[in-house]
Amino acid sequence: MFLRTPLTLAFCLLTLSSPAWATPAHTYAFGQPAPASQASRSVEIVMGDMSFDPKNLQIKAGETVRFVLVNKGQLLHEFNLGDAAMHASHQQEMLQMQQSGMLTPTGMKETSHDMAGMDHAAMGHGMKHDDPNSVLVEPGKTAELTWTFSKATSLEFACNIPGHYQAGMVGKLTVSQ
């Protein structure tokens, strides 16, 4: 009995710490978030209503970029890094948020806790708008996102609020060697 209990406990601990049981973390083949202090340069992106300026960016693999996002429009906008498939998937999540009434044209409805940490899992689609590759920017506000690009690839930066991507609020981001 003495030997069986520690072995059972060890088995349980190993099983529970197994990646198969762990909550999946967001991982991105094209890089990862970084602290602003590690940025080798800053890029200002102005968000108008249905536009980004600039619309094209060139980044080098290994570079850490601090994006300064200035919303000069009248609507809530999003800056999201990814490929077209990621944006299409995220657009569906954003549509569900809009249909639930949590996403408005100028912001997110606040509940009893801060909107940045809102648990959208309770809404049935398992989304929190806290993905490290995405930030919401309210009209007249400025936000930042800092990212280290790990490899050469072609990406998009986009606003996935319903209808915005389709109206042209998307830009090209080329990561070269």
Backbone as a ProteinNet text record, in pm:
[ID]
protein_1_A
[PRIMARY]
MFLRTPLTLAFCLLTLSSPAWATPAHTYAFGQPAPASQASRSVEIVMGDMSFDPKNLQIKAGETVRFVLVNKGQLLHEFNLGDAAMHASHQQEMLQMQQSGMLTPTGMKETSHDMAGMDHAAMGHGMKHDDPNSVLVEPGKTAELTWTFSKATSLEFACNIPGHYQAGMVGKLTVSQ
[TERTIARY]
81.8	0	86.1	194.4	283.1	339.7	384.2	442.7	336.5	219.7	114.5	65	49.5	-2.7	88.7	221.4	307.2	309.4	304.7	303.3	173.8	61.6	-67.1	-65.7	-13.5	-5.2	83.9	197.9	289.1	222.8	151	80.6	-23.4	-99.8	-203.1	-140.7	-31.9	33.7	87.5	148.4	199.9	86.5	-22.8	-136.8	-196.8	-214.8	-275.9	-185.1	-54.6	37	67.3	10.8	32	-24.8	43.9	-7.4	-145.8	-180.1	-312	-423.4	-393.3	-495.1	-483.4	-374.9	-352.3	-441.1	-472.8	-548.7	-459.2	-506.5	-420.5	-384.7	-258.5	-212.6	-211.5	-223.6	-216.5	-71.6	-48.2	84.3	69.8	169.6	165.6	295.3	285.5	402.8	485.7	421.8	492.1	555.9	542.2	607.7	532.6	567.3	507.6	508.6	421.7	420.4	551.9	582.9	706.6	681.9	762.7	750.6	796.1	732.8	766.9	914.4	972.6	1113.4	1208.2	1161.6	1246.5	1233.8	1145.6	1122.9	1245.5	1279.2	1389.7	1340	1208.1	1149.7	1000.8	946	802.4	743.1	622.8	550.9	414.4	382.9	251.4	156	41	-64.2	-187.8	-235.1	-355.2	-474.6	-573.8	-697.8	-802.3	-848.3	-960.6	-1082.2	-1195.3	-1310.4	-1297.8	-1266.2	-1246.3	-1112.7	-1010	-878.2	-766.5	-652.2	-526.6	-429.9	-347.4	-241.9	-115.8	-15.1	1.9	-75	-85.4	-154.2	-57.3	71.6	172.8	290.1	339.5	454.8	556.4	683.3	795.2	866	880.2	944	1050.8	1155.4	1258.9	1235.4	1258.2	1248.3	1341.9	1294.8	1372	1349.9	1287.7	1265.5	1148.6	1163	1055.2	1004	875.1	813.5	705.3	710.2	606.2	510.1	387.1	284.5	209.5	207.5	131.9	8	-107.4	-232.6	-317.5	-340.4	-413.7	-546.6	-656.7	-788.9	-842.1	-835.2	-886.3	-1026.7	-1084.9	-1218.9	-1325.5	-1448.8	-1563.4	-1612.7	-1547.1	-1590.6	-1482.2	-1522.9	-1429.7	-1357.9	-1226.8	-1150.4	-1058.7	-1014.8	-926	-800.3	-687.2	-562.8	-529.6	-528.2	-508.3	-405.9	-302.8	-199.9	-234	-225.6	-250.7	-258.2	-293.3	-313.7	-463.9	-499.9	-640.6	-730.4	-683.9	-764.9	-789.2	-687	-703.8	-805.5	-797.5	-892.1	-1035	-1052.8	-1187.4	-1246.8	-1167.2	-1214	-1247.2	-1159.1	-1179.6	-1301.5	-1328.5	-1445.7	-1573.8	-1577.9	-1696.6	-1714.3	-1604.2	-1610.8	-1659.7	-1607.9	-1647.4	-1795	-1842.8	-1983.5	-2071.9	-2030.3	-2106.3	-2108.9	-1997.2	-1992.9	-2089.2	-2092.8	-2182.4	-2328.6	-2359.3	-2496.3	-2542.5	-2450.7	-2486.1	-2506.8	-2469	-2483.1	-2361.9	-2257.5	-2137.7	-2049.2	-2055.2	-1974.1	-2066	-2034.2	-2113.6	-2029.8	-2088	-2008.9	-1892.1	-1900.6	-1794.9	-1719.3	-1755.3	-1685.7	-1743.9	-1706	-1761.3	-1840	-1955.6	-2035.3	-1962.9	-1948	-1881.4	-1981.3	-1930.5	-2012.1	-1951.6	-1968.1	-1918	-1765.9	-1699.1	-1552.9	-1500.7	-1375.4	-1310.6	-1327.9	-1353.4	-1380.7	-1260.9	-1139.9	-1023	-1013.6	-1069.2	-1062.3	-1194.2	-1285.9	-1418.5	-1410.3	-1483.5	-1485.8	-1601.7	-1570.7	-1673.9	-1709	-1640.5	-1673.1	-1817.1	-1860.8	-1997.3	-2099.2	-2055.4	-2144.9	-2157.2	-2081.8	-2097.7	-1999.6	-1909.2	-1814.8	-1670.6	-1648.8	-1516.4	-1413.2	-1453.6	-1357.5	-1340.7	-1217	-1183.8	-1114.8	-1144.4	-1072.4	-943.3	-859.8	-729.7	-621.1	-648.8	-546.9	-425.7	-306.4	-188	-158.5	-218.9	-194.9	-303.6	-382.2	-497.4	-522.3	-566.7	-603.7	-720.3	-813.8	-924.5	-887.9	-925.7	-895.6	-1023.8	-1069.4	-1191.2	-1164.3	-1270.4	-1254.2	-1179.2	-1082.3	-1005.9	-899.5	-881.3	-784.4	-662.4	-558.6	-435.3	-405.9	-357.7	-319.4	-189.5	-129.5	-3.6	-8.7	67.7	89.1	234.5	310	450.1	466.5	534.5	543	682.6	734.3	858.7	821.3	865.9	836	947.3	910.7	1010.6	1060.9	982.3	1025.6	966.2	1027.8	978.5	841.7	747.4	612.1	532.6	418.1	325.1	206.1	175.8	65.1	-24.6	-131	-218.7	-234.4	-256.1	-307.1	-445.6	-542	-680.3	-766.8	-879.3	-985.7	-1093.7	-1122.8	-1219.2	-1356.4	-1380.6	-1515.3	-1606.3	-1725	-1810	-1822.8	-1785.4	-1795.7	-1673.1	-1586.1	-1471.2	-1367.4	-1333.4	-1237.6	-1288.8	-1418.2	-1478.9	-1484.3	-1487.7	-1490	-1349.3	-1248.5	-1112.4	-1019.5	-1061.3	-975.9	-881.2	-786.6	-687.3	-561	-445.8	-319.3	-227	-123.8	-25.7	96.4	143	262.8	355	467.7	563	682.1	709.2	824.7	928.8	1042.6	1148.2	1268.3	1356.6	1478.5	1563.3
-118.9	0	125.2	124.2	239.6	277.4	179.6	204.7	242.6	185.7	208.7	353.6	413	548.8	651.6	651.8	747.7	724.8	597.7	571.5	620.3	600.8	649.2	801.6	865.3	1011	1059.4	996.8	1035.8	1017.6	905.4	880.9	989.7	1023.9	1127.5	1261.7	1296	1423.3	1426.5	1316.6	1309.6	1316.8	1247.9	1247.3	1386.6	1454.3	1587.7	1692.7	1673.3	1770.4	1738.9	1632.3	1592.2	1696	1723.2	1818.5	1781.7	1654.3	1614.1	1670	1695.3	1745.5	1895.2	1953.4	2096.3	2180.3	2298.5	2392.5	2436	2430.2	2467.5	2615.8	2643.9	2782.5	2828.7	2959.1	3012.6	3008	2940	2938.7	2981.8	3049.4	3104.6	3069.9	3008.9	2968.7	3089.3	3206.6	3324.5	3409.8	3372.5	3449.3	3447.5	3542.1	3548.4	3691.7	3719.3	3852.3	3878.2	4005.8	4044.5	4173	4198	4325.8	4441	4555	4672.7	4709.9	4682.9	4717	4639.4	4528.5	4448.8	4490.6	4584.9	4623.9	4691.7	4651.9	4716.9	4839.3	4847.1	4966.2	4973	5092.5	5115.6	5153.8	5105.7	5138.6	5191.8	5314.3	5370.4	5331.7	5281.1	5247.3	5327	5407.5	5487.1	5409	5395.3	5327	5433.7	5434.8	5520.7	5431	5485.9	5398.1	5322.6	5196	5097.8	5112.5	5162.6	5172.4	5163.7	5118.2	5121.9	5207.1	5284.4	5359.5	5343.6	5275.6	5223.2	5092.4	5050.9	4926.7	4810.3	4840.4	4737.5	4759.8	4650.1	4658.7	4552.1	4588.2	4495.8	4477.4	4352.4	4317.4	4212.8	4208.5	4106.6	3995.9	3872.3	3759.4	3784.2	3759.9	3784.2	3922.4	4011.2	4148.4	4154.2	4240.4	4267.3	4407.8	4415.9	4542.1	4581.7	4707.1	4766	4840.7	4790	4855.1	4953.2	5080	5183.1	5208.2	5176.2	5176.4	5294.8	5385.5	5509.3	5503.7	5498.3	5493	5635.5	5685.9	5819.5	5812.5	5692.5	5674.9	5695.6	5673.6	5688	5553.7	5445.1	5310.7	5235.4	5132.5	5040.3	4963.4	4945.5	4867.6	4769.9	4672.1	4569.8	4565.8	4537.9	4510	4366.1	4278.6	4136.6	4086.6	4019.3	3961.5	3816.1	3774.9	3635.7	3617.2	3495.2	3469.5	3475.3	3462.1	3476	3375.6	3252.2	3150.5	3187.6	3240.6	3283.7	3397	3489.6	3602.2	3553.9	3460.8	3408.9	3344.2	3267.9	3203.2	3307.2	3404.4	3507.4	3594.2	3615.4	3694.2	3628.5	3495.6	3424.8	3446.5	3445.6	3472.3	3614.6	3709	3848.7	3868	3797.2	3804	3753.8	3645.9	3594.6	3695.5	3763.8	3866.3	3979.4	4018.4	4125.5	4082.2	3961.7	3911.5	3896.7	3871.4	3857.7	3993.3	4102.1	4235.5	4283.1	4201.6	4241.7	4336.6	4326.3	4409.9	4514.1	4641.5	4750.1	4821.5	4911.8	4982.5	5063.9	5105.7	5190.2	5127.5	5006	4943.8	4810.1	4763.5	4639.6	4676.3	4613.5	4639.9	4582.4	4665.1	4620.2	4548.3	4450.7	4380.5	4407.9	4318.7	4340.6	4336.1	4297.8	4297	4363.2	4395.4	4468.6	4400.4	4480	4422.3	4348.2	4386.2	4318.9	4174.9	4147	4013.2	3939.7	3987.4	3927.7	3781.1	3697.9	3556.2	3527.7	3515.2	3491.6	3343.6	3258.6	3117.3	3097.4	3184.6	3174.6	3202.2	3265.5	3296.1	3176.5	3071.9	2951.8	2938.7	3032.7	3016.7	3015.1	3014.2	2991.7	3097.9	3218.2	3320.6	3423.7	3461.9	3579	3671.4	3798.2	3888.2	3930	3831	3856.5	3780.1	3744.9	3677.8	3770	3716.1	3800.9	3866.6	3816.2	3871.9	3971.5	4018.3	4101.4	4206.1	4324.5	4429.4	4509.6	4545.7	4633.3	4776.3	4870.9	5012	5091.8	5156.6	5236.9	5367.6	5431	5558.1	5660.8	5728.2	5831.9	5780.8	5650.6	5591.9	5538	5510.8	5452.1	5326.4	5222.8	5098.9	5049.6	4950	4895.2	4743.1	4687.6	4543	4524.8	4445.9	4421.1	4273.8	4247.1	4111.6	4083.1	3962.6	3914.9	3818	3848.2	3766	3663.8	3535.9	3429.3	3377.7	3393.7	3337	3414.3	3395.6	3460.5	3402.1	3490.2	3447.9	3568.2	3541.2	3647.5	3643.5	3756.3	3768.4	3883.7	3897.8	4013.7	4073.8	4204.8	4266.2	4314	4288.4	4310.6	4349.5	4411.4	4436.8	4333.6	4249.9	4142	4171.7	4296.7	4335.2	4313.4	4255.8	4219.1	4329	4289.8	4378	4462.4	4482.2	4571.3	4511.7	4384.2	4317.6	4322.4	4289.5	4285.4	4424.5	4528.2	4666	4716.6	4632.6	4670.1	4700.8	4674.1	4704.4	4587.5	4573.4	4466.3	4517.1	4478.7	4517	4398.1	4411.1	4303.9	4328.5	4220.6	4225.5	4115.1	4154.5	4059.6	4048	3926.6	3900.9	3832.4	3897.8	3844.4	3799.8	3720.7	3675.7	3793.5
0	0	0	79.8	89	-47.7	-125.3	-255.8	-359.2	-347.9	-446.4	-442.4	-328.2	-316.9	-384.3	-355.5	-426.2	-577.4	-620.2	-763.4	-827.3	-760	-810.6	-819.3	-715.2	-714.3	-828.5	-847.5	-956.3	-1092.1	-1110.1	-1235.5	-1261.4	-1157.8	-1172.5	-1209.7	-1142.7	-1172.7	-1315.2	-1359.1	-1496.3	-1598	-1567.8	-1658.6	-1670.6	-1558	-1560.2	-1623.2	-1617.4	-1677	-1823	-1872.6	-2011.3	-2107.2	-2218.4	-2316.5	-2369.4	-2369.4	-2418.9	-2331.3	-2203.6	-2111.9	-2089.5	-2129.9	-2106.3	-2197	-2149.5	-2231.1	-2345.7	-2469.9	-2581.7	-2577.4	-2589.1	-2592.7	-2737.6	-2755	-2890.7	-2936.1	-3046.5	-3106.3	-3251.4	-3299.5	-3434.2	-3504.5	-3621.7	-3697.8	-3741.3	-3751.3	-3802.6	-3694.1	-3567.1	-3461.8	-3331.5	-3244.8	-3112.8	-3060.7	-2961.7	-2901.6	-2829	-2814.1	-2746.6	-2667.9	-2566.6	-2495.4	-2585.1	-2571.5	-2653	-2638.8	-2523.5	-2500.6	-2591.7	-2650.3	-2739.8	-2885.7	-2915.5	-3055.1	-3114.1	-3236.8	-3308.3	-3384.2	-3403.7	-3465.1	-3435.1	-3453.1	-3436.4	-3570.7	-3596.1	-3718.4	-3677.2	-3718.8	-3690.7	-3802.8	-3763.9	-3860.2	-3822.1	-3916.4	-3894.4	-3946.9	-3861.3	-3896.9	-3925.5	-4050.2	-4085.3	-4090.3	-4126.3	-4139.9	-4270.7	-4259	-4366.6	-4438.2	-4367.3	-4429.9	-4326.4	-4374.2	-4299.5	-4380.2	-4312.4	-4378.6	-4294.9	-4347.4	-4482.7	-4502	-4627.9	-4663.1	-4686	-4695.2	-4719.2	-4625.1	-4567.5	-4478.1	-4514.2	-4500.2	-4521.1	-4386.9	-4346	-4219.8	-4249.7	-4168.9	-4184.3	-4081	-4121	-4028.8	-3911.1	-3791.9	-3670.5	-3611.1	-3686.4	-3640.9	-3542	-3441.5	-3346.7	-3375.4	-3405.7	-3446.5	-3346.5	-3307	-3221.2	-3312.4	-3323.8	-3404.4	-3315.7	-3356.4	-3286.6	-3372	-3317.8	-3392.6	-3350.3	-3444.1	-3416.3	-3491.2	-3416.7	-3479	-3495.7	-3618.7	-3650	-3708.9	-3711	-3764.3	-3658.4	-3699.2	-3610.7	-3556.3	-3598.6	-3562.4	-3486.6	-3412.8	-3350.2	-3460.4	-3446.1	-3543.3	-3471	-3546.9	-3495	-3580.9	-3518.1	-3588.8	-3553.6	-3654.2	-3633.6	-3735.3	-3686.5	-3772.4	-3801	-3928.5	-3962.9	-4112.5	-4151.3	-4293.7	-4322.9	-4449	-4489.5	-4417.5	-4397.9	-4330.5	-4183.9	-4117	-3978.3	-3969.3	-4063.3	-4061.9	-4085.6	-4178	-4207	-4082.1	-4009.6	-3887.1	-3780.3	-3763.7	-3661.8	-3694.6	-3822.1	-3861.4	-3812.2	-3813.7	-3764	-3613.9	-3539.7	-3395.9	-3369.8	-3446.3	-3429	-3465.2	-3566.2	-3604.3	-3489.8	-3425.1	-3311.4	-3197.3	-3175	-3070.9	-3105	-3232.4	-3275.2	-3258.8	-3301.9	-3293.3	-3148.9	-3058.2	-2917.3	-2850.6	-2920.6	-2864.4	-2787.7	-2779.8	-2706	-2785.4	-2917	-3004.6	-3067.3	-3045.5	-3102.1	-3207.6	-3284.9	-3385.8	-3329.1	-3202.3	-3146.9	-3030.4	-2990.5	-2878.6	-2843.9	-2727	-2673.7	-2549.9	-2533.5	-2414	-2295	-2193.8	-2072.5	-1983.5	-1912.7	-1815.2	-1678.7	-1587.9	-1453	-1444	-1553.3	-1552.6	-1678.7	-1677.8	-1786.4	-1921.4	-2026.9	-2158.4	-2216	-2181.9	-2238.4	-2189.2	-2072.4	-2018	-2024.9	-2106.1	-2111.6	-2152.8	-2083.1	-2113.9	-2207.4	-2334.4	-2433.5	-2443.1	-2365.6	-2365.2	-2318.5	-2228.2	-2177.8	-2288	-2396.3	-2506.9	-2600.9	-2575.3	-2655.5	-2770.6	-2789.9	-2900	-2853.8	-2723.8	-2669.7	-2700.1	-2731.8	-2768.9	-2658.8	-2637.3	-2558.6	-2656.4	-2650.9	-2740.6	-2672.2	-2647.9	-2589.1	-2662.3	-2786.9	-2867.1	-2878	-2861.7	-2862.4	-2997.4	-3104.8	-3238.5	-3279.1	-3182.3	-3213.8	-3106.1	-3149.8	-3054.1	-3111.7	-3025.2	-3063.1	-3027.3	-3115.6	-3091.8	-3111.1	-3004.9	-3010.3	-3085.6	-3137.1	-3209.6	-3124.5	-3186.9	-3119	-3024.2	-3015.8	-2922.4	-2996.3	-2919.5	-2970.6	-2889.9	-2957	-2889.9	-2951.8	-2889.7	-2939.9	-2941	-3032.9	-3039.8	-3083.5	-3008.9	-3043.2	-3075.9	-3188.6	-3240.3	-3293.5	-3265.5	-3325	-3436.3	-3556.8	-3674.6	-3690.3	-3684.7	-3677.2	-3811	-3917.3	-4044.9	-4161.5	-4277	-4399	-4435.4	-4463.8	-4499.3	-4549.3	-4605	-4645.2	-4551.6	-4491.8	-4397.3	-4436.9	-4362.1	-4373.2	-4234.5	-4230.1	-4108.2	-4146.8	-4059.3	-4099.2	-3981	-4014.6	-3919.2	-3948.2	-3848.8	-3867.8	-3808.2	-3775.7	-3733.8	-3854.6	-3833.7	-3947.2	-4053.7	-4177.6	-4293.2	-4320.7	-4222.7	-4240.8	-4335.4	-4317.6	-4406.5	-4549.6	-4566.6	-4699.4	-4764	-4681.1	-4732.7	-4765	-4745.2	-4782.5	-4667.1	-4544.9	-4430.4	-4404.2	-4498	-4492.7	-4561.4	-4508.2	-4569.1	-4580.9	-4663.2	-4683.7	-4595.4	-4534.6	-4453.7	-4504.5	-4561.2	-4616.8	-4523	-4479	-4394.5	-4482.4	-4499.5	-4586.5	-4503.2	-4567.6	-4501.1	-4479.1
[MASK]
+++++++++++++++++++++++++++++++++++++++++++++++++++++++++++++++++++++++++++++++++++++++++++++++++++++++++++++++++++++++++++++++++++++++++++++++++++++++++++++++++++++++++++++++++

